[in-house]
Amino acid sequence: MNKITTMCFVLALLGGCGEVVTESADSDTEIVTETPVADGTDKTSVDSDALWSGEVSPSTGTETEIQAGTLTSGDYDDLLNPALYSDYITSILQGSEEFSEFPTFDITNAIKLSVVDMDDKPFGGATISIQSSDTGYSLSTPSAGWVHLYPALDSLSDTVDITVTYDTYSVSKTIKISELGDQRTVDFKIEDFANSPSMLDLMVVIDTTGSMGDELAYLKVELASILNELSVSLGGIDLNLGLVMYRDDGDLYVTRVFDLSSDVDQILDDLSEQNYDGGGDYPEAMERGIGEALQQQWRGQATKMMLLVADAPPHDEALITTWELGQQAREQQIHIIPIAASGVALKAEFVMRGLAALTHSRYIFLTDDSGVGGTHEEPTADCYVVTRLDSNIRRVILDLFTGARTEPTENEIVRTKGNYQNGICGE
């Protein structure tokens, strides 16, 4: 692996490390210019080979160098607060007709399918086949070992046939939704032992229009830090990393894709060479970025995640398409983890929270606590804790990867809003 990449990855954001690509919004030409290293230090001072051992050499940059751990954020799990999510959806739909085109679903009416192994531990990677009247589809259990069915969203009739398979083992049950009552969990046991997750496929989907340049420079640095910390936390990980940059119709490009690859060093280098331009109006081609990411060669046994970094919703005419892509991600068991940057308004939050809830994920949002970047809209979430962004993303990825929720330590918490109790908003 290239040993100068991590320092280039940092310095390129400041106009350093050799060639920097600038782009013209009205041309397909990429103009390459030579730029001096920002601080004049030896570009080999950070060894990116340390990424997978969890050992990162200290930076020798100056005070102007962008540092990981600068930005602050919170996250919210709507699946832990179904009644509040229902109230949120109702208030949004009643407040404005412009949201009426975006589909919603009733979390309060969810049916939980829980799969465990012989030791009653969550079983990830099992296939769940659902058949109901003319509706048939499959889901895969994440590391947490459970999935949700939504009767209206999934067009389920009252009688549902469910089959859980893994390798050569299979178990089936038939349920009647009308007879479930308040107990809406259906349990399955696999006569085998669950495998600990070891593979992670991570696609980073980024809005690279002009409004994103401010804080995206920091987010790019945060990514390298997050991957280092994940390696330490998990004791090494089989990681494939990929990128999708998206803008909008009429810009230099609509999407630019770097396929999922085990060469993480190269992908980070590719990311460092990107810049931000275009846009113009508020909505962007979010659905095109998500669609490109879903077409990647995701590994069957990997835990699959998509970081969606954006500050704007898709165009109104693409709202249905965006939702359908979210449903595809759900069926492929790809967790969409939205990261709302500065400038996110009500519609963008509405779309991004919906995608997170649909794919068994969490909504991350930047906050003003860092004092960096533009003003960040206060989310409509009823409770949350604010921590550093890098530790927040790492914690969410780690939780989805292992299937066990963890909370920040007292020292990590910058502030708390509402009655926060392990992700649940109390009275």
GIFEN-V521074 format. One record per residue. RES is the residue in one small letter. BURIAL is + if it has 9 or more other ideal C-beta (glycine too) atoms within 8 Angstrom, else -. D_LAST is the distance of its C-alpha to the last C-alpha in whole Angstrom. Layout:
<<RES BURIAL D_LAST> <RES BURIAL D_LAST>>
//
This chain:
<<m - 52> <n - 53> <k - 52> <i + 52> <t + 49> <t + 46> <m + 48> <c + 49> <f + 45> <v + 44> <l + 47> <a + 48> <l + 45> <l + 46> <g + 50> <g + 51> <c + 53> <g - 55> <e - 55> <v + 52> <v + 52> <t - 52> <e + 51> <s - 53> <a - 51> <d - 54> <s - 55> <d - 55> <t - 57> <e - 55> <i - 57> <v - 57> <t - 57> <e - 58> <t - 56> <p - 56> <v + 54> <a + 51> <d + 52> <g - 55> <t - 54> <d - 55> <k + 53> <t - 53> <s + 51> <v + 48> <d + 49> <s + 47> <d + 48> <a + 46> <l + 43> <w + 43> <s - 44> <g + 41> <e - 43> <v + 44> <s - 46> <p - 45> <s + 46> <t - 48> <g + 47> <t - 47> <e - 44> <t - 44> <e + 44> <i + 40> <q - 38> <a - 35> <g + 32> <t + 32> <l + 30> <t + 26> <s + 23> <g + 20> <d + 19> <y + 16> <d + 17> <d + 16> <l + 17> <l - 14> <n + 12> <p + 14> <a - 12> <l + 11> <y + 15> <s + 16> <d - 15> <y + 16> <i + 19> <t - 20> <s - 19> <i + 22> <l + 24> <q - 24> <g - 24> <s - 28> <e - 30> <e - 31> <f + 28> <s - 30> <e - 32> <f + 30> <p - 29> <t - 25> <f + 24> <d + 21> <i + 19> <t - 18> <n + 21> <a + 22> <i + 25> <k + 25> <l + 28> <s + 28> <v + 31> <v + 32> <d + 35> <m - 38> <d - 35> <d - 32> <k + 31> <p + 30> <f + 33> <g + 33> <g + 36> <a + 37> <t + 37> <i + 36> <s + 38> <i + 36> <q + 39> <s + 38> <s - 41> <d - 42> <t + 39> <g - 40> <y - 38> <s - 37> <l + 34> <s + 34> <t + 32> <p + 30> <s + 30> <a + 27> <g + 29> <w + 27> <v + 27> <h + 25> <l + 27> <y + 26> <p + 29> <a + 29> <l - 29> <d + 32> <s - 34> <l + 33> <s - 35> <d - 34> <t + 36> <v + 36> <d + 38> <i + 36> <t + 39> <v + 38> <t + 40> <y + 41> <d - 45> <t - 47> <y + 44> <s - 42> <v + 40> <s - 39> <k - 37> <t - 37> <i + 34> <k + 33> <i + 30> <s - 30> <e - 30> <l + 27> <g - 25> <d - 21> <q - 23> <r + 24> <t - 25> <v + 29> <d - 30> <f + 33> <k + 35> <i + 38> <e - 41> <d + 41> <f - 39> <a + 37> <n - 38> <s - 37> <p + 36> <s - 39> <m + 39> <l + 37> <d + 38> <l + 36> <m + 37> <v + 36> <v + 36> <i + 36> <d + 37> <t + 40> <t + 40> <g - 41> <s + 38> <m + 37> <g + 39> <d + 37> <e + 35> <l + 36> <a + 39> <y + 36> <l + 34> <k + 38> <v + 38> <e + 35> <l + 36> <a + 39> <s + 36> <i + 34> <l + 37> <n + 38> <e + 35> <l + 34> <s + 38> <v - 37> <s - 34> <l + 36> <g - 39> <g - 41> <i + 40> <d - 42> <l + 41> <n + 42> <l + 41> <g + 41> <l + 41> <v + 41> <m + 41> <y + 41> <r + 41> <d + 43> <d - 46> <g - 48> <d + 47> <l + 50> <y - 48> <v + 45> <t + 44> <r + 46> <v + 45> <f + 46> <d - 45> <l + 44> <s + 46> <s - 46> <d - 48> <v + 44> <d + 47> <q + 48> <i + 45> <l + 44> <d + 47> <d + 47> <l + 43> <s + 45> <e + 48> <q + 45> <n + 45> <y + 43> <d + 44> <g + 44> <g + 42> <g - 42> <d - 40> <y - 36> <p + 36> <e + 38> <a + 39> <m + 36> <e + 37> <r + 40> <g + 39> <i + 36> <g + 39> <e + 42> <a + 39> <l + 39> <q - 43> <q + 43> <q - 44> <w + 41> <r + 42> <g - 41> <q - 40> <a + 38> <t + 35> <k + 34> <m + 32> <m + 33> <l + 31> <l + 31> <v + 32> <a + 32> <d + 31> <a + 32> <p + 31> <p + 34> <h + 37> <d - 36> <e - 39> <a + 37> <l + 34> <i + 35> <t + 37> <t + 34> <w + 32> <e - 35> <l + 35> <g + 31> <q + 32> <q + 35> <a + 33> <r + 31> <e + 34> <q + 36> <q + 33> <i + 32> <h + 29> <i + 29> <i + 27> <p + 27> <i + 27> <a + 26> <a + 29> <s + 29> <g + 30> <v + 27> <a - 26> <l - 24> <k + 27> <a + 27> <e + 24> <f + 23> <v + 26> <m + 25> <r + 22> <g + 24> <l + 26> <a + 24> <a + 22> <l + 25> <t + 27> <h + 24> <s + 24> <r + 21> <y + 21> <i + 23> <f + 23> <l + 25> <t + 24> <d - 26> <d - 25> <s + 29> <g - 31> <v - 32> <g + 33> <g - 32> <t - 29> <h + 26> <e + 24> <e - 20> <p + 19> <t - 16> <a + 14> <d - 10> <c + 10> <y + 14> <v + 16> <v + 20> <t + 23> <r + 26> <l + 27> <d + 30> <s + 28> <n + 25> <i + 27> <r + 29> <r + 26> <v + 25> <i + 28> <l + 28> <d + 25> <l + 27> <f + 30> <t - 29> <g + 27> <a - 25> <r - 21> <t - 22> <e - 20> <p + 21> <t - 23> <e - 22> <n - 25> <e - 24> <i + 21> <v - 22> <r - 19> <t + 15> <k + 13> <g - 9> <n - 7> <y + 9> <q - 10> <n - 14> <g + 13> <i + 10> <c + 7> <g - 4> <e - 0>>
//
